[in-house]
Structures are given as C-alpha cells and as structure tokens.
Amino acid sequence: MPFKTTDIPGLLIFEPAVYKDERGYFFESYNEETFRRQNIDIRFVQDNQSFSCYGVIRGLHYQLEPYAQAKLIRVIQGKILDVAVDIRQGSPTYGKFMHIELSSDNKLQFLIPPGFAHGFSVLSETAEVVYKCNAFYNKENEAGIRFDDPDLHIDWQLPADKAIVSSKDLELPLLADCRNTFKFKG
C-alpha cells in the first residue's frame, strides 16, 4: 500500500512505486484513482513550486476556512525537512508536529489536510519543492505561526546562524496567539 499513517491522525506519507532500470526511473507522482482507492477524495486545483538555498526556512503557513488547503508536498531536487503542526482545536494532538525528510532521492510525499500549519527547511545546497493544493490561495485568509515558537520545540536540523527566514515569517505570531478557525472532527 503506498500510504503510511503517522502518529498524528490525518497526516499521511505517500510512497509511490518507482520503476528503475538502466535508463533511469519512472513513477506516477499523482493518480486520482490511487488516492480514491484509499478513501482520499481530494480535488487538487493549484500547483505551487519553490526554489530555495541551504538554510531557508519557509513557514509555518496555512489558510483559514473557507480557503483552507490540503497539500501534497514533494521534492524534485534536493532535500528538505518538511513539518506539519496540528492546529485543530480540540485535537488530542493539538500543538504537536510531525516532520519528515523529503528528497529527490527518496521520492516520498507528505499529504497534509486542512487544520495544519506547514513549513520546511532546506537541508541540501538547494531544493526545489512542488506541492498540490485543493483550494486556491487567498491573501486575506493567509495565516501562520512563528517557525521558532518555543512551545513547539521544532528542530529544523539547521545551525541557528545558518537559518534564512523572510521578514514576513519573522513577524508571524506564536501558536497561542495565531488566527485559527480549525476544529477537530474526531
């Protein structure tokens, strides 16, 4: 089965079947039927791509309802530490996070449903990240949490003096003060 569950309900790791031979490799990075067979019925409407250098930390970002986004993240070049923080009020794992190394070598993908803040750090010299979203970006509904919130204790696997964070992300609130409309539907 290409989907692995995690300790946080809702977060899934997708490991596609990769076919390798002397010419290289082939794999389906997304197939709607494969997801539906696992009762994952998400209609993706937008693809995003970013390129970053070593030390960049992007996040922790999310969009509020009704523009909340499910995301399917993968790396097409390089290596990142991808992080999802549960911000669903009432969730038994509220404020907990999961991280996974995604790389062009391991071809793993991280499926993050609405109700999670998302971010990543770049662990290789450069990294190119692509992700599918099931809702369109809406500037008025964008929100986030500081990457270095002391209550979260996220180890971004980078030396502090090498972290590169945008001024916008440095101004994000802590989890305790963030805008949040998500409720856990256990």
N, C-alpha and C positions, 0 to 999 in steps of 0.2 A: 504494500500500500504506500503511495507516495506522500501521504500526510502523517505527520507525527504530532501528537498532542504535547502540550507543555504543562508545567505546574500551575500556570495561570489560565483558567478557562477562557476560551475564545481565541487565544494565540495559537497559531499552527505553523509548523515548519513544513514546507513543500520541497520534496526531493525528487526532481524529475528523473526519469530514466534517461541516461546518457549512453548513446551508442558510439563507441570509439573503434577506429581501425587505423590502418596506416595513413589514411588521407587526413585524419583529424577526428572530429566528433560531430554528432547531431543530437539535438533534443528539442522537444516541444516545451517552450518556456511557459506557455499557457494554452490550455484546451478547455473550453467551457464545459464540455461533457465530462471530462475527468473530475472537475470540481463538482458538478451536479451529482455525479455518482456518489460523492461523499456528503451529499446534502448541503453543499456550499453553493448557494444561489446568489451570486453577486454579478451584477451587470456593470462592468467597468466602462467608464465614459471618457477618461482622460489619462494620458501617459505623460510622465514627467521624467526629466533626465538632468543630472547634475554632474559636474566635473570638479574635483577638489584635490588639493595637495595635502601632503602629510601634515597631521596635526589639526586639521579643520574639524571642528565640532559643529554640527548643524542640529538645532533643536533646543528644546523639546517642543514640537509643534503639534497642533490639532486644529480642527474646525468645529465650531459649535453647531448644534442642531438648528435648523433643518439641513445644514450643509455638511454635517459630519461625514467623514470619509473612512471607508475601509481601504487599506493599502496592501498591495502585493509588491514587496521590495526584492530586488536582486542586483547583483553587481556584475557588470560586463567587462570591467577592467580594474584590477587592484583588489584591495581588501579593506573591509570596514568592520567596526563593531556596531551592530545595529541594536537599538534599545527601544523597548516599549514599556511605558509606565501605565498601570491600571488607575484610571481616574473616575471610574464608575462608582458614584456614591452608593453606599450600602453593600459593595462587593466585599467578600471575605478577603480578597487580595488587594483592596484599595491601597494605593501608595506603594505597592510592590512593583518591581520591574523585572523584566527578563531581557537578557542580552544574548546575541548570537553573532558569531563571526560569519559574515557573508563574503564570498570572494569569487573571482572569475574562475578559480580552480575548483572550488567545491560545488558551485552552481546551485547552492541551497537558496530558497526563497522564504521570506518571512511574511505571513499573512496576518495583518493587524486589523481587527474590526474597529468600528467607531467606539469611543469610550476610552481610548488610549492615547497618551501623548507619545510622539515618536521623534527619535533623533538618531544620529550616528556620528562616530568619529572615524577619521581616515587613518588607517594603520600602515598603509603602503606609501610609496613615494607619491603616487597619485591614485585616484579611484574615480571610476565612472559608475554612477548609480542610476538605475531606472526603476520607476515604480508606477503601477497602475492604480487609479483611484476610481471609486464608484460614484463620486459626486464631484461636481465642478468646483473649482476654487472660488471662494467668495471672501473678498478682503474684509468686509465688515464683520465676518464671523470667524476670522482667524484668531487664534489664541495660543498661549504657550506657557511653559514653566522653565525656570532657570535650569540650565544644564548642571549647575553645581549646588543645587538645593541641598543643604546639609542634612535634611531629614530623609533624603532619598539614598545617599551614600553610593552614588553610581561611580564605579571605577571605569573611566573612559579608556584605560590602558594606554595613556599618554603621559609623558612627564608634564607637569603643570606649566613649565616655562616654554613648552612647545605647542600648547593649545592655542588655536586661532579661532576666535569666536567673533561673530559680527556684533556691531554696536547694538543692533536691534535685538539680538538674542541676549545680550548682557542686560538689557532693560526689562526682560520678562520677569513676572512675579514668581514667588515661591509657590509650591503646591497649595499651601494653606491659604494663599491669597488669590489664587487664579480664578478666572471666569470658568464656570463649569456647570453644564446643564445635564450631564450624563447620570442616569440612574441604572443600577444593576438590575437586570431582569433574570434572576436566577431560575 
